[in-house]
Amino acid sequence: MTLRPEPTAPFHSVQYALRALETVARHAGGVSEAQIARETGLPAGHLAHLLLMLRREEYVELTGDGGYVVGESFLLLSSGGDRKAALEGKLQRSLSALRDTVGAAVYLSSYVDGELRITQYADGPRTPKVHEWVDFRVAAHATAVGKCLLTQLDHDDRRDHLSRHRAARLTSRTITNEKVLFRKLDAQPVTVPVLDLQEYAVGTVCAAVPITAGRSVGSLALSLPVEHAHRLRRAADTLNRHAAPMLLSLSL
């Protein structure tokens, strides 16, 4: 599988966050923000924003004298223990918090061995997840999750996927023409959430943003009932802002 070359905004944020984290980890006794800035070369304003995110996600902690040390989340994900369980727990807590922030069901997905997989999700009584009336694995052309994953593949891998999972019409809005679908995927800005406006299911709208770590293709998505469609754009922007912390967890 070949990835498209364009990096995403969350990717850049995570690269900078990892640089800051590496600096903090080198200073077991704590390090000042000014020293982190000198060692990483990051602008003060950008670094301050990153450190707030790292503190919120418990990757760093602020000491009494104003220095930074590594936090609980970093220790859990970088220790020799059960990293898989620690990562799943961290991601699930992040998804639950994001669900409450955006007021929508949220999903993590990945594209593995030519198939779409929903790996984790968070829903609730007021934020029900999408009813999977057609297997998501065969409906990538119609869902925000699927289209977001397909945008991260090259032309040949997209064609391979659609040769195995034909683009069936699920609603009157579903795009079934391969050329039209590919044009829309190619035109999708990498920093703008992918939308599904009742293409998979009548009564549901969705948004997804890419989460790509190395050669791993993934997405972070949300769904809303169509009566809340007026909230979709703002919710999608919030989703986009929370992609970097999720990607950081996957990158450690």
C-alpha positions in Angstrom: 0.0 0.0 0.0 1.4 3.4 -1.0 0.3 6.6 0.9 -0.3 9.9 -0.7 2.6 12.2 -0.1 0.8 15.2 1.4 1.2 15.4 5.2 -1.7 16.5 7.4 -1.8 19.4 9.9 -2.1 17.0 12.9 1.0 15.2 11.6 3.1 18.4 11.8 1.7 19.2 15.3 2.6 15.7 16.5 6.2 15.9 15.1 6.7 19.1 17.1 5.1 17.6 20.2 7.4 14.6 20.0 10.3 16.9 19.7 9.2 18.7 22.9 8.5 15.5 24.7 12.0 14.1 23.8 13.5 17.2 25.3 11.5 16.9 28.5 12.4 13.2 28.8 16.1 14.0 28.6 15.9 16.2 31.7 14.8 13.9 34.5 15.0 16.7 37.0 12.8 19.1 35.0 13.4 21.6 32.3 12.1 25.1 31.7 10.0 26.2 28.8 12.8 28.5 27.7 15.2 25.6 27.6 12.8 23.5 25.7 12.4 26.3 23.1 16.2 26.5 22.8 16.7 22.8 22.3 13.8 22.2 19.9 14.0 25.5 18.0 10.2 25.9 18.2 8.8 29.4 18.4 7.7 30.4 21.9 4.0 30.9 21.0 3.8 27.5 19.2 5.6 25.8 22.0 3.3 27.2 24.6 0.3 25.8 22.8 1.9 22.4 22.5 2.8 22.3 26.2 -0.8 23.1 27.1 -1.9 20.1 25.0 0.8 17.9 26.5 -0.2 18.9 30.0 -3.9 18.3 29.2 -3.2 14.9 27.9 -0.9 14.1 30.9 2.2 13.6 28.8 4.1 16.3 30.8 3.6 17.8 34.3 4.5 21.2 35.6 6.7 21.2 38.7 6.4 23.6 41.6 9.4 25.7 40.3 7.9 26.0 36.8 9.8 23.2 35.1 8.4 20.3 33.0 8.8 16.6 33.7 7.3 13.6 31.9 3.7 12.8 33.0 1.7 9.6 33.7 0.5 9.1 30.1 4.0 9.2 28.7 5.3 6.8 31.4 2.4 4.3 30.7 2.9 4.3 26.9 6.7 4.2 26.9 7.1 1.6 29.7 7.9 -2.0 29.3 4.4 -3.1 30.5 1.3 -3.9 28.5 1.6 -1.1 26.0 -1.4 -2.3 23.9 -3.7 -2.2 26.9 -2.4 1.1 28.1 -2.8 2.6 24.6 -6.4 1.3 24.2 -7.3 2.7 27.7 -5.7 6.1 26.9 -7.5 6.3 23.5 -10.8 5.2 25.0 -10.6 7.9 27.7 -9.8 10.5 25.0 -12.7 9.3 22.8 -15.1 9.5 25.7 -14.0 13.1 26.5 -14.2 14.1 22.9 -17.7 12.6 22.7 -18.8 14.8 25.5 -17.1 17.8 24.0 -18.7 17.6 20.6 -22.0 16.0 21.7 -21.6 13.2 19.1 -20.6 9.6 18.9 -16.9 9.4 17.9 -14.9 6.7 16.2 -11.3 5.7 15.5 -10.7 3.6 12.4 -7.8 2.1 10.5 -7.2 0.6 7.1 -5.4 -2.7 7.5 -4.7 -5.4 4.9 -7.1 -3.7 2.5 -10.0 -3.4 4.8 -11.7 -0.7 6.9 -11.8 -1.4 10.6 -13.5 0.6 13.3 -11.0 0.0 16.1 -12.6 2.0 19.0 -15.6 4.2 19.5 -17.4 6.2 22.2 -21.2 6.7 22.2 -23.9 7.2 24.8 -27.7 7.5 25.3 -27.7 11.0 23.9 -25.0 10.3 21.3 -25.9 7.0 19.6 -23.5 5.5 17.2 -24.5 4.9 13.6 -26.6 1.9 12.9 -24.5 -0.3 10.7 -27.2 -1.4 8.3 -24.6 -2.1 5.7 -21.1 -3.5 6.7 -18.8 -0.5 7.0 -16.1 -2.6 5.2 -18.1 -2.6 2.0 -19.3 1.0 2.3 -16.1 3.0 2.3 -17.2 5.0 -0.7 -20.3 6.3 1.2 -19.0 7.0 4.7 -16.9 9.9 6.0 -14.7 7.3 7.7 -14.2 5.3 4.5 -13.7 8.3 2.2 -11.1 9.8 4.7 -9.2 6.5 4.6 -9.4 6.3 0.8 -8.0 9.9 0.5 -4.8 8.6 2.1 -4.3 5.8 -0.4 -2.9 6.1 -3.9 -4.9 5.6 -7.1 -4.0 1.9 -7.5 -4.9 1.0 -3.9 -8.2 2.8 -4.2 -9.0 0.9 -7.4 -8.0 -2.3 -5.7 -10.4 -1.6 -2.8 -13.3 -0.8 -5.1 -12.6 -3.8 -7.2 -13.3 -5.9 -4.1 -16.1 -3.7 -2.7 -18.2 -2.3 -5.5 -19.6 1.2 -4.9 -23.3 0.3 -4.3 -26.0 3.0 -4.1 -27.0 3.1 -0.4 -29.1 6.4 -0.5 -30.0 8.8 -3.3 -26.8 10.8 -2.3 -24.3 8.0 -2.6 -21.6 8.4 -5.2 -21.3 5.2 -7.2 -19.3 6.4 -10.2 -15.6 5.6 -9.6 -14.3 8.5 -11.6 -16.5 11.0 -9.8 -15.6 9.6 -6.5 -11.8 9.7 -7.2 -12.1 13.3 -8.4 -13.8 14.3 -5.1 -11.1 12.4 -3.1 -8.3 14.1 -5.0 -9.9 17.5 -4.5 -10.3 17.0 -0.7 -8.0 19.4 1.2 -5.9 17.5 3.7 -6.7 19.9 6.5 -10.5 19.9 5.9 -12.7 17.2 7.4 -14.3 14.8 5.0 -18.1 14.9 5.2 -20.9 12.3 4.7 -24.2 14.1 4.2 -26.7 11.1 4.3 -24.6 9.2 1.8 -24.4 6.1 3.9 -27.7 6.3 5.8 -30.7 8.6 5.5 -31.0 10.5 8.7 -27.2 10.6 9.6 -24.4 13.0 8.8 -20.7 12.4 9.6 -17.3 13.9 9.5 -13.8 12.4 9.6 -10.2 13.7 9.7 -7.0 11.7 8.9 -4.8 10.2 11.5 -1.7 8.8 9.8 1.3 7.5 11.8 4.1 6.2 9.6 2.6 3.8 7.2 -0.5 3.3 9.3 -3.7 4.9 7.7 -6.4 5.9 10.1 -9.1 8.4 10.8 -11.0 10.1 13.7 -14.7 10.6 13.0 -18.0 11.6 14.4 -21.7 11.1 13.6 -24.8 13.1 14.2 -28.5 12.6 13.5 -29.6 14.8 10.6 -31.7 17.1 12.8 -28.3 18.2 14.3 -26.7 18.8 10.9 -26.4 22.5 11.7 -23.8 21.5 14.3 -21.7 19.4 11.9 -19.2 22.0 10.7 -18.4 23.3 14.2 -18.2 19.7 15.5 -15.9 18.7 12.6 -13.6 21.7 13.4 -13.4 20.5 17.0 -12.7 17.0 15.8 -9.8 18.3 13.7 -8.3 20.0 16.7 -8.4 16.8 18.7 -6.7 14.7 16.0 -3.2 15.6 17.1 -3.5 14.3 20.6 -4.9 11.0 19.3 -2.1 10.7 16.7 0.4 11.5 19.4 -0.8 8.5 21.5 -0.5 6.2 18.5 3.0 7.6 17.7 4.6 7.0 21.1 
